[in-house]
């Protein structure tokens, strides 16, 4: 049989006619369309060889001059183009691109190579009162995160009565085409088994994770500063593919205190003192982080004089504990006059002035005067 007859053409067929005939017959006898058909496979090889010769102007001229085609060559090319689909054009706007031809192959490889992935971290902010941040303790937070589904244990599927897979009809494989290429891959629905023994988990809709809100008690170390991040390991979102859960990060906001200020591990507070308390000395109550404290004001104390209470400042160590490393409370005295003076008070102050007639400013400005003269 001549090559022209094999393609159903006359020797005067044009190149376009040869191309069309080849595509029609290759589609008809393609091994992918006729799996296990040995005759179709052999015919496909002969069609391939006929097109190889007649599709080439040089080889066609040699064939027309009487060159013969070895039978062995036909058998050798029986599966030369295995895996190709000729239903789509090779050129033009509808031709498949390289990316299209191999997109599914790469995607499948990526799916097969899935490894455990660590879950995402969760971040939140919480306000901690000044005293709690200085002394240490705990803060309660409510966190909503993705947790591994307890029904399917994160797998996304649960057991069911075994049935034939409807996606591949029990073959375990799916076939699809990209341009001129035909691919076969394991059925994703049944994992190549051809039968379904599980189904998507209903509580998590096959995702393997479910949202959960939980209340956590987060330890607050003593001396915490505003903007500090506290890590709570394992309380972030659940990981994929059996991966570990992420972490929870709590950013702490410590508002300023109405009368305490912080310098390192020391606390500072300004305490108003009456004139007679500063002059005669007194024992007064002042505020502290853990409640009122009592201090002794020495006689003759002046405005701006600091007094230090050891260990009453910023705590350290375990939450809620006091240790030798705790800071101090620095009390700055501020001598104030009575808001109103009656006649008796004025007379007493005049008497006080007559008894203490010395110039309190004597010698106060002498260093300044000496610098000015220099």
KESEGU-674967 format. One record per residue (C-alpha): residue in three letters; x, y, z. Coordinates in nm, 3 decimals. Example, Ala and Ser with C-alpha at 12.3 -4.5 7.8 and 13.67 -1.06 7.14 Angstrom:
// residues 2
[ALA; [1.230; -0.450; 0.780]]
[SER; [1.367; -0.106; 0.714]]
***
This chain:
// residues 374
[UNK; [0.000; 0.000; 0.000]]
[UNK; [0.137; 0.340; -0.097]]
[UNK; [0.178; 0.614; 0.158]]
[UNK; [-0.083; 0.822; -0.026]]
[UNK; [-0.334; 0.539; -0.003]]
[UNK; [-0.252; 0.495; 0.364]]
[UNK; [-0.364; 0.853; 0.422]]
[UNK; [-0.657; 0.818; 0.181]]
[UNK; [-0.508; 1.067; -0.069]]
[UNK; [-0.395; 1.079; -0.429]]
[UNK; [-0.037; 1.150; -0.529]]
[UNK; [-0.144; 1.501; -0.633]]
[UNK; [-0.257; 1.595; -0.278]]
[UNK; [-0.142; 1.931; -0.152]]
[UNK; [0.052; 1.984; 0.170]]
[UNK; [-0.258; 2.116; 0.345]]
[UNK; [-0.457; 1.806; 0.241]]
[UNK; [-0.181; 1.581; 0.375]]
[UNK; [-0.185; 1.774; 0.704]]
[UNK; [-0.562; 1.742; 0.744]]
[UNK; [-0.565; 1.373; 0.659]]
[UNK; [-0.284; 1.303; 0.900]]
[UNK; [-0.459; 1.480; 1.189]]
[UNK; [-0.787; 1.303; 1.121]]
[UNK; [-0.629; 0.956; 1.112]]
[UNK; [-0.390; 1.019; 1.403]]
[UNK; [-0.684; 1.120; 1.617]]
[UNK; [-0.876; 0.809; 1.513]]
[UNK; [-0.597; 0.554; 1.574]]
[UNK; [-0.415; 0.724; 1.864]]
[UNK; [-0.318; 0.463; 2.130]]
[UNK; [-0.457; 0.687; 2.400]]
[UNK; [-0.797; 0.666; 2.234]]
[UNK; [-0.761; 0.290; 2.170]]
[UNK; [-0.585; 0.149; 2.479]]
[UNK; [-0.476; -0.214; 2.433]]
[UNK; [-0.569; -0.223; 2.060]]
[UNK; [-0.257; -0.361; 1.890]]
[UNK; [-0.396; -0.313; 1.540]]
[UNK; [-0.474; 0.053; 1.607]]
[UNK; [-0.126; 0.097; 1.750]]
[UNK; [0.036; -0.046; 1.437]]
[UNK; [-0.185; 0.166; 1.214]]
[UNK; [-0.094; 0.471; 1.413]]
[UNK; [0.276; 0.399; 1.357]]
[UNK; [0.224; 0.367; 0.980]]
[UNK; [0.034; 0.696; 0.974]]
[UNK; [0.319; 0.864; 1.159]]
[UNK; [0.575; 0.735; 0.909]]
[UNK; [0.357; 0.834; 0.611]]
[UNK; [0.326; 1.184; 0.743]]
[UNK; [0.700; 1.200; 0.816]]
[UNK; [0.775; 1.126; 0.451]]
[UNK; [0.493; 1.306; 0.270]]
[UNK; [0.500; 1.604; 0.505]]
[UNK; [0.859; 1.678; 0.409]]
[UNK; [0.904; 1.822; 0.054]]
[UNK; [1.249; 1.661; 0.016]]
[UNK; [1.145; 1.314; 0.140]]
[UNK; [0.823; 1.332; -0.064]]
[UNK; [1.022; 1.399; -0.384]]
[UNK; [1.246; 1.101; -0.311]]
[UNK; [0.941; 0.884; -0.244]]
[UNK; [0.773; 0.997; -0.567]]
[UNK; [1.092; 0.902; -0.758]]
[UNK; [1.048; 0.542; -0.642]]
[UNK; [1.215; 0.519; -0.300]]
[UNK; [1.063; 0.249; -0.080]]
[UNK; [0.970; 0.262; 0.289]]
[UNK; [1.113; -0.021; 0.506]]
[UNK; [0.852; -0.211; 0.701]]
[UNK; [1.075; -0.211; 1.009]]
[UNK; [1.065; 0.167; 1.009]]
[UNK; [0.686; 0.154; 1.041]]
[UNK; [0.701; -0.080; 1.344]]
[UNK; [0.972; 0.128; 1.508]]
[UNK; [0.757; 0.440; 1.500]]
[UNK; [0.442; 0.276; 1.633]]
[UNK; [0.445; 0.486; 1.950]]
[UNK; [0.663; 0.773; 1.837]]
[UNK; [0.414; 1.039; 1.945]]
[UNK; [0.263; 0.863; 2.245]]
[UNK; [0.101; 1.117; 2.475]]
[UNK; [0.000; 1.372; 2.207]]
[UNK; [-0.350; 1.482; 2.125]]
[UNK; [-0.395; 1.623; 1.770]]
[UNK; [-0.741; 1.762; 1.817]]
[UNK; [-0.607; 2.114; 1.874]]
[UNK; [-0.420; 2.325; 1.616]]
[UNK; [-0.045; 2.362; 1.643]]
[UNK; [-0.044; 2.725; 1.535]]
[UNK; [-0.265; 3.031; 1.567]]
[UNK; [-0.450; 3.196; 1.854]]
[UNK; [-0.593; 2.867; 1.984]]
[UNK; [-0.259; 2.686; 1.992]]
[UNK; [-0.143; 2.570; 2.335]]
[UNK; [0.148; 2.752; 2.498]]
[UNK; [0.437; 2.581; 2.672]]
[UNK; [0.303; 2.694; 3.010]]
[UNK; [-0.038; 2.544; 2.932]]
[UNK; [0.112; 2.213; 2.820]]
[UNK; [0.297; 2.160; 3.147]]
[UNK; [0.086; 2.355; 3.398]]
[UNK; [-0.102; 2.051; 3.524]]
[UNK; [0.217; 1.844; 3.541]]
[UNK; [0.387; 2.100; 3.765]]
[UNK; [0.076; 2.152; 3.975]]
[UNK; [0.043; 1.779; 4.034]]
[UNK; [0.410; 1.757; 4.131]]
[UNK; [0.359; 2.039; 4.378]]
[UNK; [0.059; 1.866; 4.529]]
[UNK; [0.249; 1.538; 4.561]]
[UNK; [0.536; 1.716; 4.735]]
[UNK; [0.328; 1.876; 5.011]]
[UNK; [0.517; 1.879; 5.340]]
[UNK; [0.406; 1.983; 5.688]]
[UNK; [0.365; 2.359; 5.713]]
[UNK; [0.380; 2.550; 6.039]]
[UNK; [0.065; 2.742; 6.124]]
[UNK; [0.047; 3.121; 6.108]]
[UNK; [0.109; 3.330; 6.418]]
[UNK; [-0.170; 3.526; 6.585]]
[UNK; [-0.113; 3.880; 6.712]]
[UNK; [-0.328; 4.085; 6.947]]
[UNK; [-0.303; 4.378; 7.187]]
[UNK; [-0.408; 4.405; 7.550]]
[UNK; [-0.404; 4.686; 7.806]]
[UNK; [-0.237; 4.612; 8.140]]
[UNK; [-0.288; 4.856; 8.430]]
[UNK; [0.024; 5.040; 8.544]]
[UNK; [0.038; 4.872; 8.885]]
[UNK; [0.000; 4.521; 8.737]]
[UNK; [0.275; 4.588; 8.485]]
[UNK; [0.512; 4.712; 8.757]]
[UNK; [0.440; 4.434; 9.005]]
[UNK; [0.381; 4.153; 8.757]]
[UNK; [0.095; 3.906; 8.748]]
[UNK; [-0.135; 3.768; 8.482]]
[UNK; [-0.372; 3.903; 8.219]]
[UNK; [-0.670; 3.722; 8.067]]
[UNK; [-0.718; 3.737; 7.690]]
[UNK; [-0.976; 3.591; 7.448]]
[UNK; [-0.825; 3.451; 7.127]]
[UNK; [-1.003; 3.326; 6.812]]
[UNK; [-0.783; 3.098; 6.601]]
[UNK; [-0.794; 2.806; 6.358]]
[UNK; [-0.760; 2.477; 6.545]]
[UNK; [-0.708; 2.126; 6.409]]
[UNK; [-1.052; 1.970; 6.357]]
[UNK; [-1.119; 1.721; 6.639]]
[UNK; [-1.351; 1.511; 6.420]]
[UNK; [-1.104; 1.432; 6.139]]
[UNK; [-0.787; 1.518; 6.339]]
[UNK; [-0.684; 1.765; 6.071]]
[UNK; [-0.709; 1.522; 5.779]]
[UNK; [-1.019; 1.679; 5.631]]
[UNK; [-1.187; 1.341; 5.564]]
[UNK; [-1.372; 1.078; 5.766]]
[UNK; [-1.442; 0.710; 5.700]]
[UNK; [-1.754; 0.605; 5.505]]
[UNK; [-1.900; 0.297; 5.336]]
[UNK; [-1.673; 0.211; 5.043]]
[UNK; [-1.815; 0.289; 4.696]]
[UNK; [-1.688; 0.323; 4.338]]
[UNK; [-1.528; 0.662; 4.278]]
[UNK; [-1.764; 0.869; 4.058]]
[UNK; [-1.482; 1.093; 3.936]]
[UNK; [-1.281; 0.819; 3.763]]
[UNK; [-1.556; 0.551; 3.752]]
[UNK; [-1.332; 0.308; 3.936]]
[UNK; [-1.028; 0.342; 3.703]]
[UNK; [-0.819; 0.525; 3.961]]
[UNK; [-0.689; 0.763; 3.693]]
[UNK; [-0.809; 1.070; 3.509]]
[UNK; [-0.715; 1.175; 3.156]]
[UNK; [-0.701; 1.532; 3.032]]
[UNK; [-0.552; 1.720; 2.738]]
[UNK; [-0.344; 2.033; 2.701]]
[UNK; [-0.301; 2.142; 2.344]]
[UNK; [-0.142; 1.852; 2.155]]
[UNK; [-0.056; 1.656; 2.468]]
[UNK; [-0.268; 1.405; 2.656]]
[UNK; [-0.188; 1.341; 3.023]]
[UNK; [-0.295; 1.074; 3.267]]
[UNK; [-0.282; 1.131; 3.640]]
[UNK; [-0.393; 0.957; 3.952]]
[UNK; [-0.750; 1.045; 4.045]]
[UNK; [-0.747; 1.309; 4.315]]
[UNK; [-1.090; 1.216; 4.446]]
[UNK; [-0.994; 0.860; 4.540]]
[UNK; [-0.614; 0.886; 4.545]]
[UNK; [-0.580; 0.643; 4.255]]
[UNK; [-0.765; 0.363; 4.436]]
[UNK; [-1.076; 0.371; 4.218]]
[UNK; [-1.296; 0.348; 4.524]]
[UNK; [-1.397; 0.591; 4.796]]
[UNK; [-1.362; 0.484; 5.156]]
[UNK; [-1.385; 0.835; 5.303]]
[UNK; [-1.568; 1.162; 5.253]]
[UNK; [-1.503; 1.529; 5.339]]
[UNK; [-1.540; 1.602; 5.707]]
[UNK; [-1.863; 1.794; 5.765]]
[UNK; [-1.765; 1.998; 6.073]]
[UNK; [-1.463; 2.151; 5.896]]
[UNK; [-1.595; 2.112; 5.536]]
[UNK; [-1.279; 1.923; 5.443]]
[UNK; [-1.046; 2.205; 5.550]]
[UNK; [-0.904; 2.013; 5.845]]
[UNK; [-0.934; 2.316; 6.075]]
[UNK; [-1.219; 2.483; 6.261]]
[UNK; [-1.239; 2.825; 6.430]]
[UNK; [-1.218; 2.823; 6.807]]
[UNK; [-1.233; 3.097; 7.068]]
[UNK; [-1.048; 3.029; 7.391]]
[UNK; [-0.965; 3.228; 7.702]]
[UNK; [-0.599; 3.222; 7.802]]
[UNK; [-0.419; 3.341; 8.113]]
[UNK; [-0.097; 3.509; 8.003]]
[UNK; [0.180; 3.568; 8.263]]
[UNK; [0.299; 3.929; 8.288]]
[UNK; [0.659; 3.967; 8.410]]
[UNK; [0.728; 4.242; 8.663]]
[UNK; [0.848; 4.572; 8.522]]
[UNK; [0.682; 4.531; 8.183]]
[UNK; [0.712; 4.832; 7.953]]
[UNK; [0.448; 4.950; 7.706]]
[UNK; [0.496; 4.793; 7.363]]
[UNK; [0.647; 4.469; 7.493]]
[UNK; [0.546; 4.150; 7.307]]
[UNK; [0.474; 3.839; 7.511]]
[UNK; [0.499; 3.508; 7.323]]
[UNK; [0.261; 3.222; 7.403]]
[UNK; [0.398; 2.920; 7.208]]
[UNK; [0.157; 2.688; 7.028]]
[UNK; [-0.151; 2.906; 7.055]]
[UNK; [-0.149; 3.039; 6.697]]
[UNK; [-0.330; 2.889; 6.397]]
[UNK; [-0.306; 2.514; 6.337]]
[UNK; [-0.047; 2.398; 6.083]]
[UNK; [-0.120; 2.226; 5.751]]
[UNK; [-0.019; 1.869; 5.666]]
[UNK; [0.048; 1.787; 6.028]]
[UNK; [0.264; 2.095; 6.082]]
[UNK; [0.303; 2.256; 6.423]]
[UNK; [0.074; 2.536; 6.535]]
[UNK; [0.194; 2.894; 6.523]]
[UNK; [0.245; 3.115; 6.828]]
[UNK; [0.036; 3.384; 6.992]]
[UNK; [0.200; 3.724; 7.036]]
[UNK; [0.040; 3.964; 7.285]]
[UNK; [0.151; 4.327; 7.260]]
[UNK; [0.108; 4.501; 7.593]]
[UNK; [-0.006; 4.863; 7.629]]
[UNK; [0.073; 5.015; 7.969]]
[UNK; [-0.111; 5.347; 8.019]]
[UNK; [0.055; 5.625; 8.214]]
[UNK; [-0.024; 5.663; 8.585]]
[UNK; [-0.189; 5.979; 8.723]]
[UNK; [0.092; 6.047; 8.975]]
[UNK; [0.360; 5.774; 8.943]]
[UNK; [0.636; 5.795; 8.685]]
[UNK; [0.903; 5.539; 8.608]]
[UNK; [1.279; 5.581; 8.573]]
[UNK; [1.443; 5.243; 8.519]]
[UNK; [1.332; 5.025; 8.808]]
[UNK; [1.255; 5.321; 9.033]]
[UNK; [0.917; 5.487; 9.074]]
[UNK; [0.889; 5.861; 9.136]]
[UNK; [0.606; 6.048; 9.306]]
[UNK; [0.569; 6.408; 9.421]]
[UNK; [0.405; 6.455; 9.764]]
[UNK; [0.271; 6.791; 9.886]]
[UNK; [0.387; 6.884; 10.238]]
[UNK; [0.244; 7.156; 10.461]]
[UNK; [0.472; 7.429; 10.597]]
[UNK; [0.449; 7.310; 10.954]]
[UNK; [0.521; 6.947; 10.846]]
[UNK; [0.831; 7.056; 10.661]]
[UNK; [0.944; 7.279; 10.948]]
[UNK; [0.870; 7.050; 11.240]]
[UNK; [0.886; 6.709; 11.073]]
[UNK; [0.599; 6.464; 11.049]]
[UNK; [0.488; 6.111; 10.965]]
[UNK; [0.252; 6.107; 10.668]]
[UNK; [0.078; 5.849; 10.450]]
[UNK; [0.154; 5.845; 10.077]]
[UNK; [0.019; 5.625; 9.795]]
[UNK; [0.206; 5.310; 9.691]]
[UNK; [0.149; 5.047; 9.422]]
[UNK; [0.026; 4.795; 9.679]]
[UNK; [-0.159; 5.046; 9.898]]
[UNK; [-0.074; 5.337; 10.134]]
[UNK; [0.281; 5.369; 10.263]]
[UNK; [0.401; 5.568; 10.565]]
[UNK; [0.708; 5.789; 10.552]]
[UNK; [0.880; 6.019; 10.801]]
[UNK; [0.950; 6.376; 10.691]]
[UNK; [1.256; 6.512; 10.869]]
[UNK; [1.228; 6.848; 11.046]]
[UNK; [1.345; 7.136; 10.831]]
[UNK; [1.281; 6.949; 10.503]]
[UNK; [1.278; 7.171; 10.199]]
[UNK; [1.070; 7.170; 9.884]]
[UNK; [1.223; 6.940; 9.623]]
[UNK; [1.400; 6.722; 9.878]]
[UNK; [1.391; 6.352; 9.778]]
[UNK; [1.319; 6.067; 10.016]]
[UNK; [1.379; 5.706; 9.914]]
[UNK; [1.178; 5.399; 10.016]]
[UNK; [1.383; 5.087; 9.943]]
[UNK; [1.213; 4.803; 9.752]]
[UNK; [0.889; 4.990; 9.692]]
[UNK; [0.950; 5.054; 9.321]]
[UNK; [0.929; 4.827; 9.018]]
[UNK; [0.926; 4.461; 9.120]]
[UNK; [1.127; 4.181; 8.957]]
[UNK; [1.137; 3.803; 8.944]]
[UNK; [0.825; 3.587; 8.931]]
[UNK; [0.489; 3.760; 8.870]]
[UNK; [0.352; 3.910; 9.189]]
[UNK; [0.669; 3.857; 9.389]]
[UNK; [0.903; 4.101; 9.560]]
[UNK; [1.276; 4.048; 9.550]]
[UNK; [1.604; 4.212; 9.642]]
[UNK; [1.627; 4.343; 9.285]]
[UNK; [1.312; 4.552; 9.319]]
[UNK; [1.350; 4.923; 9.257]]
[UNK; [1.285; 5.207; 9.502]]
[UNK; [1.009; 5.460; 9.545]]
[UNK; [1.156; 5.811; 9.526]]
[UNK; [0.937; 6.068; 9.702]]
[UNK; [0.995; 6.433; 9.614]]
[UNK; [0.863; 6.679; 9.875]]
[UNK; [0.674; 6.985; 9.762]]
[UNK; [0.613; 7.241; 10.036]]
[UNK; [0.283; 7.424; 9.986]]
[UNK; [0.115; 7.712; 10.165]]
[UNK; [-0.238; 7.692; 10.299]]
[UNK; [-0.488; 7.792; 10.032]]
[UNK; [-0.637; 8.056; 10.263]]
[UNK; [-0.500; 8.239; 10.569]]
[UNK; [-0.725; 8.380; 10.844]]
[UNK; [-0.619; 8.662; 11.075]]
[UNK; [-0.488; 8.427; 11.340]]
[UNK; [-0.274; 8.238; 11.085]]
[UNK; [-0.130; 8.564; 10.951]]
[UNK; [-0.040; 8.678; 11.300]]
[UNK; [0.133; 8.350; 11.373]]
[UNK; [0.333; 8.374; 11.051]]
[UNK; [0.437; 8.731; 11.137]]
[UNK; [0.544; 8.612; 11.479]]
[UNK; [0.734; 8.326; 11.315]]
[UNK; [0.908; 8.580; 11.091]]
[UNK; [1.010; 8.799; 11.383]]
[UNK; [1.154; 8.500; 11.564]]
[UNK; [1.344; 8.390; 11.254]]
[UNK; [1.452; 8.733; 11.128]]
[UNK; [1.765; 8.605; 10.959]]
[UNK; [1.796; 8.651; 10.583]]
[UNK; [1.726; 8.304; 10.436]]
[UNK; [1.882; 8.421; 10.107]]
[UNK; [2.214; 8.511; 10.269]]
[UNK; [2.492; 8.329; 10.093]]
[UNK; [2.249; 8.170; 9.844]]
[UNK; [2.357; 8.379; 9.546]]
[UNK; [2.726; 8.425; 9.640]]
[UNK; [2.853; 8.160; 9.394]]
[UNK; [2.650; 8.323; 9.119]]
[UNK; [2.788; 8.671; 9.208]]
[UNK; [3.144; 8.538; 9.208]]
[UNK; [3.095; 8.393; 8.859]]
[UNK; [2.952; 8.723; 8.739]]
[UNK; [3.254; 8.921; 8.865]]
[UNK; [3.494; 8.678; 8.700]]
***
